[in-house]
Amino acid sequence: MRSAPRTLGLALALLTLPAVAQSPKAAAESSSKPHARARESAAPELGSIADGVYRNSSLNLSFNIPFGWVDRTSAMREGSEVGRSVVLLSVFERPPEAQAEGINPAVVIAAESVSSYPGLKTAADYFGPISELANSKGFKLANAPYEFSVGAQRLVRADFVKAKDSAVVQQTSLVLLEKNWIVSFTFLGTSDDEMEELLSRLSFGRPPASRSLK
């Protein structure tokens, strides 16, 4: 197996540590390179955000972004391996580059080429590198990978927890295989209720009704 997913590593790092996000201008310049455009067509479409909802028609999914959360998708795409990995959505409760105490809930949706993981046959196999990275960041497995449905779409889910000061950080990861791509969904929160609220915002097919996270 290849090393653990870069996109998940960024999400876990930005949860607890201040980071300097790439400027939108630099991200745009990077994505405009000819070789990037030539190979990007092999990956799922990037999708777009409109009226607070991220939609991706090639994956037939949508995510209703909590009101007031900040979008750092373009910044997190910097440094991705063209044709092998791409961040589709990266949103945080507050700017990850801001100096702040406590936990910063986040949602990251990413895709990686199956060719990057020789021997990977099922979505459950991807939890090998996910678990390895989560453990390196102090997370412990709370629920081993199991089948999980979002509407009619079946995915594989695993849950992790980490003690931080007087709080508990929760990470839920969902994975599905889409043609030659692994699509991962990383949710970071502070409670069961918050995690279920975030999960309820993901849908396949018609997006859920707009709501605010309390």
WOKANOR-V285468 format. One record per residue. PHI is phi as a letter, one per 40 degrees, with the letter a starting at -180 (999 if undefined). BURIAL is I if it has 9 or more other ideal C-beta (glycine too) atoms within 8 Angstrom, else O. Layout:
BEGIN
phi: (PHI & PHI)
burial: (BURIAL & BURIAL)
END
This chain:
BEGIN
phi: (999 & c & c & c & d & c & c & c & d & c & c & c & c & c & c & b & b & c & a & c & c & c & c & d & c & c & c & c & c & c & c & c & c & d & c & c & c & c & b & c & c & c & c & d & c & c & g & a & b & a & f & g & b & c & b & b & c & c & b & f & b & a & b & c & c & d & d & g & c & b & c & b & c & d & c & c & c & c & g & c & c & d & g & b & a & a & c & c & a & a & b & b & c & a & d & c & c & c & c & a & c & g & b & b & d & a & b & b & b & a & b & b & c & c & c & c & b & d & g & c & b & b & c & c & c & c & c & c & c & c & c & c & c & d & c & c & c & g & c & b & c & c & b & c & d & a & c & a & b & b & g & c & c & c & b & b & b & a & b & b & b & a & c & b & f & c & b & b & c & b & b & b & b & b & b & a & b & b & f & c & b & c & b & b & b & b & b & b & a & b & a & c & c & c & c & c & c & c & c & c & c & c & a & b & g & c & c & c & c & c & a & b & c & b)
burial: (O & O & O & I & I & I & I & I & I & I & I & I & I & I & I & I & O & O & O & O & I & I & O & O & O & I & I & I & O & I & I & O & O & O & O & I & I & O & I & I & O & O & I & I & O & O & I & O & I & O & O & O & I & I & I & I & O & O & I & O & I & I & I & I & I & I & O & O & I & I & I & I & I & I & I & I & I & I & O & I & O & O & O & I & I & I & I & I & I & I & I & I & I & O & O & I & O & O & O & O & O & O & I & I & I & I & I & I & I & I & I & I & I & I & O & I & I & O & O & I & O & O & I & O & I & I & I & O & I & I & I & I & I & I & I & O & I & O & I & O & I & O & O & O & O & O & O & I & O & I & O & O & I & O & I & I & I & I & I & I & I & I & O & O & O & O & I & I & I & I & I & I & I & I & I & I & I & I & O & O & I & I & I & I & I & I & I & I & I & I & O & O & O & I & I & O & I & I & I & O & I & I & I & I & O & O & O & I & O & O & O & O & I & O)
END
